[in-house]
Amino acid sequence: MDELILAIKECDLSENAVCAPENVTEIFEYRTPIFEILGFPITRTVLLIFLAGVLAIALVYFGLRKKATRPGKFQLGIEQLVSFVRDEIAIGIIGPVGIKYFPYLLALFMFILIGNAFEVTPFINFPITSRMAIPLFLALLTWIVFIAVGFKRNGISYLTGIIWPPGVPVALRPLVGVIEFFSTFFVRPFSLAVRLFANLVAGHTMLSLLLTTAFVSFSAFIAGDIGALKAAFGFAWWGLALAIFIFEIIVVMLQAYIFTLLSAVYIETS
């Protein structure tokens, strides 16, 4: 919260109903190292990335290590989550051969889900996927996988089939080939990353601005700096933030699903 209050320190609530930072990136940047490991600075973002990875491994390990006859809610929830990724995404999209890619798709889904969930986690309130480097790195991993699968399945004809697509009139093949080449090798990973990044940035920005404005409004009212009418805006922003918060819980799960689903679709169409 300190970073958010600092971002709107120049705002005058007596003149403005909503306060926005001069530079929105202040909401996302945590460059001050918390500690160092072998000279490598560990910032809050880096710490949350490692935490998301550890939590993903721990949830799957402790959820599946003991197959109880009557599973508890935790084991049942993890089993349903794993079964969903395996049956509906890996096998459902790619086919029976999709079981080979199930570990990758499960790791992808769990990491993104937890990384997104940090947005609505109290005292964290920062989705690591709102940093473009994270979605881009995950998209490049998927890109490497589906390109490797394409060459493994089809050999060099995978590339020639993209550049000179069969079934297309000869006069149009050069144009379609250029479009398909750039779509496959450049647009797919970029669009995959931007889709996840943009959705999480939008939600995080809205929640940060509304909750911070509400907090500052309440504080100013208690201190006697603003009247009841101005303070009412704080309640309005708090109510709107609560509605967006509930909506963002759905977005957190949906974006993890969409990213994993598209990864499976790309692998299947290689």
Legacy VTK file of the C-alpha trace (Angstrom):
# vtk DataFile Version 3.0
C-alpha trace
ASCII
DATASET POLYDATA
POINTS 270 float
0.000 0.000 0.000
2.921 2.375 0.612
3.822 2.311 -3.090
0.215 3.098 -4.074
-0.155 6.007 -1.636
3.156 7.372 -2.837
1.909 7.153 -6.431
-0.898 9.635 -5.717
0.871 11.855 -3.200
0.350 14.949 -5.368
-3.407 14.413 -5.653
-5.759 16.921 -4.015
-9.007 15.201 -3.054
-10.721 18.551 -2.614
-10.386 19.046 -6.372
-10.271 15.494 -7.750
-12.704 12.625 -7.235
-10.272 10.026 -8.546
-6.507 10.198 -8.173
-4.204 8.680 -10.786
-0.402 8.374 -10.626
1.669 10.443 -13.023
3.291 7.236 -14.246
1.140 4.072 -14.103
4.254 1.882 -14.094
4.756 2.944 -10.467
1.981 0.488 -9.632
3.932 -2.408 -11.146
7.594 -1.710 -10.484
9.275 -3.158 -7.414
12.948 -2.549 -8.118
14.212 -2.201 -4.562
15.939 -5.497 -3.607
14.627 -7.236 -0.512
17.860 -9.221 -0.172
20.605 -10.666 -2.378
21.708 -14.200 -3.205
25.272 -14.492 -4.528
25.122 -10.877 -5.621
21.806 -11.365 -7.455
19.174 -8.886 -6.168
15.888 -10.475 -5.133
13.054 -7.992 -5.606
9.434 -8.500 -4.637
8.605 -9.556 -8.201
11.390 -12.148 -8.322
10.322 -13.489 -4.932
6.728 -13.868 -6.093
7.857 -15.694 -9.257
9.719 -18.259 -7.173
6.794 -18.461 -4.761
4.376 -19.199 -7.617
6.631 -21.996 -8.861
7.038 -23.524 -5.396
3.309 -23.325 -4.681
2.456 -24.969 -8.013
4.783 -27.902 -7.265
3.625 -28.177 -3.649
-0.081 -28.168 -4.500
0.251 -30.941 -7.072
2.661 -32.990 -4.940
0.705 -32.865 -1.678
-2.618 -33.134 -3.477
-1.725 -36.322 -5.351
0.891 -38.104 -3.241
-1.677 -40.108 -1.219
-4.623 -41.611 -3.037
-7.208 -41.819 -0.259
-10.324 -43.936 -0.751
-12.368 -41.020 0.490
-10.348 -37.942 -0.526
-10.653 -34.741 1.415
-11.631 -31.431 -0.132
-8.013 -30.473 -0.847
-7.136 -33.730 -2.609
-10.451 -33.748 -4.463
-9.934 -30.177 -5.658
-6.403 -30.861 -6.925
-7.482 -34.106 -8.604
-10.307 -32.335 -10.409
-7.963 -29.565 -11.505
-5.384 -32.053 -12.811
-8.065 -34.167 -14.509
-9.483 -31.072 -16.168
-6.136 -30.107 -17.702
-5.428 -33.709 -18.761
-8.845 -34.651 -20.161
-10.245 -31.351 -21.427
-7.085 -29.631 -22.648
-4.232 -32.104 -23.272
-6.260 -35.064 -24.577
-9.394 -33.132 -25.496
-7.552 -30.717 -27.809
-4.458 -32.615 -28.976
-5.923 -36.142 -28.877
-4.551 -39.335 -27.278
-0.990 -38.218 -28.051
-1.667 -35.149 -25.934
-0.823 -37.123 -22.791
2.842 -36.560 -23.709
2.357 -32.809 -23.376
0.175 -33.032 -20.273
3.021 -32.363 -17.748
4.000 -29.196 -19.602
0.412 -27.979 -19.929
-0.295 -28.729 -16.259
2.823 -26.843 -15.124
1.862 -23.932 -17.379
-1.701 -23.833 -16.091
-0.782 -24.071 -12.403
1.955 -21.427 -12.614
-0.248 -18.937 -14.471
-3.220 -19.613 -12.206
-1.190 -18.942 -9.060
0.633 -15.986 -10.606
-2.712 -14.467 -11.619
-4.249 -15.242 -8.222
-1.680 -13.025 -6.513
-3.753 -10.115 -7.847
-6.644 -10.982 -5.500
-4.507 -12.311 -2.633
-4.577 -10.048 0.448
-1.267 -8.332 1.296
0.142 -9.261 -2.134
-2.303 -7.732 -4.639
0.196 -7.975 -7.464
-0.188 -10.456 -10.360
3.263 -11.399 -11.644
1.722 -11.884 -15.101
1.188 -8.113 -15.245
4.917 -7.867 -16.014
5.304 -8.447 -19.768
8.491 -10.464 -19.313
6.583 -13.307 -17.613
3.825 -13.873 -20.238
6.389 -13.389 -23.009
8.724 -16.000 -21.519
5.851 -18.495 -21.144
4.669 -17.759 -24.691
8.191 -18.367 -26.031
8.271 -21.727 -24.233
5.032 -22.694 -25.957
6.411 -21.390 -29.257
9.517 -23.590 -28.910
7.340 -26.616 -28.117
4.935 -26.286 -31.041
7.685 -25.419 -33.537
9.714 -28.443 -32.363
6.614 -30.643 -32.626
5.923 -29.348 -36.123
9.413 -30.216 -37.388
9.383 -33.568 -35.588
6.075 -34.571 -37.157
6.630 -33.234 -40.668
10.352 -32.613 -41.092
11.324 -29.808 -43.457
7.880 -30.018 -45.084
6.542 -28.237 -41.987
8.400 -25.101 -43.073
7.748 -25.511 -46.791
4.067 -26.160 -46.091
3.886 -22.814 -44.315
5.818 -20.865 -46.933
4.131 -22.575 -49.909
0.769 -23.756 -48.483
-0.911 -26.586 -50.422
-4.571 -26.241 -51.345
-4.183 -22.530 -52.049
-4.314 -21.167 -55.648
-0.776 -20.824 -56.978
-1.189 -17.099 -57.615
-2.023 -16.530 -53.948
0.552 -18.863 -52.410
3.364 -16.265 -52.092
1.076 -13.830 -50.265
-0.566 -16.480 -48.076
2.852 -18.021 -47.403
4.269 -14.726 -46.109
1.210 -14.185 -43.911
1.369 -17.742 -42.521
5.115 -17.507 -41.919
4.856 -14.307 -39.873
1.709 -15.542 -38.128
3.334 -18.815 -37.049
6.807 -17.604 -36.158
6.138 -14.082 -34.853
2.473 -13.230 -34.251
1.450 -16.339 -32.287
3.884 -15.998 -29.365
3.412 -12.226 -29.214
-0.400 -12.360 -29.258
-0.394 -15.167 -26.694
1.728 -13.071 -24.319
-0.126 -9.795 -24.882
-3.538 -11.390 -24.267
-2.526 -12.533 -20.776
-0.511 -9.403 -19.984
-3.192 -6.911 -21.054
-5.998 -8.565 -19.104
-4.029 -8.697 -15.853
-2.651 -5.161 -16.239
-6.140 -3.756 -16.799
-7.593 -5.428 -13.730
-4.627 -4.623 -11.502
-4.614 -0.963 -12.557
-8.328 -0.519 -11.918
-8.216 -2.199 -8.512
-5.124 -0.266 -7.462
-6.518 3.136 -8.424
-10.007 2.588 -7.014
-8.916 1.020 -3.721
-6.213 3.609 -3.172
-8.545 6.510 -3.924
-11.125 5.024 -1.534
-8.489 4.590 1.180
-7.186 8.140 0.809
-10.765 9.508 0.774
-11.606 7.751 4.031
-8.353 8.933 5.616
-8.932 12.525 4.505
-12.512 12.473 5.833
-11.422 11.170 9.237
-8.720 13.835 9.367
-11.331 16.488 8.539
-9.673 17.525 5.274
-12.758 16.845 3.139
-16.510 16.907 3.711
-19.041 14.080 3.713
-19.963 14.667 0.051
-16.391 14.136 -1.106
-16.035 11.155 1.234
-19.100 9.587 -0.409
-17.016 9.214 -3.553
-14.656 7.039 -1.522
-17.511 4.665 -0.663
-18.562 4.607 -4.318
-15.046 3.744 -5.491
-14.772 1.082 -2.782
-18.055 -0.501 -3.933
-16.945 -0.443 -7.571
-13.572 -1.941 -6.605
-15.357 -4.759 -4.753
-17.399 -5.566 -7.878
-14.254 -5.537 -10.028
-12.477 -7.677 -7.408
-15.130 -10.396 -7.750
-14.954 -10.145 -11.538
-11.148 -10.398 -11.436
-11.390 -13.749 -9.620
-13.119 -15.071 -12.746
-10.519 -13.399 -14.988
-7.692 -15.014 -12.983
-9.016 -18.513 -13.719
-10.206 -17.765 -17.248
-6.885 -16.332 -18.442
-4.935 -19.330 -17.097
-7.345 -21.601 -18.980
-7.193 -19.603 -22.229
-3.387 -19.446 -22.268
-3.100 -23.200 -21.662
-5.877 -23.987 -24.140
-4.244 -21.938 -26.920
-0.907 -23.595 -26.175
-2.556 -26.982 -26.725
-4.251 -25.732 -29.911
-0.918 -24.531 -31.314
0.723 -27.871 -30.531
-2.168 -29.764 -32.125
-2.046 -27.705 -35.336
1.744 -27.962 -35.745
LINES 1 271
270 0 1 2 3 4 5 6 7 8 9 10 11 12 13 14 15 16 17 18 19 20 21 22 23 24 25 26 27 28 29 30 31 32 33 34 35 36 37 38 39 40 41 42 43 44 45 46 47 48 49 50 51 52 53 54 55 56 57 58 59 60 61 62 63 64 65 66 67 68 69 70 71 72 73 74 75 76 77 78 79 80 81 82 83 84 85 86 87 88 89 90 91 92 93 94 95 96 97 98 99 100 101 102 103 104 105 106 107 108 109 110 111 112 113 114 115 116 117 118 119 120 121 122 123 124 125 126 127 128 129 130 131 132 133 134 135 136 137 138 139 140 141 142 143 144 145 146 147 148 149 150 151 152 153 154 155 156 157 158 159 160 161 162 163 164 165 166 167 168 169 170 171 172 173 174 175 176 177 178 179 180 181 182 183 184 185 186 187 188 189 190 191 192 193 194 195 196 197 198 199 200 201 202 203 204 205 206 207 208 209 210 211 212 213 214 215 216 217 218 219 220 221 222 223 224 225 226 227 228 229 230 231 232 233 234 235 236 237 238 239 240 241 242 243 244 245 246 247 248 249 250 251 252 253 254 255 256 257 258 259 260 261 262 263 264 265 266 267 268 269
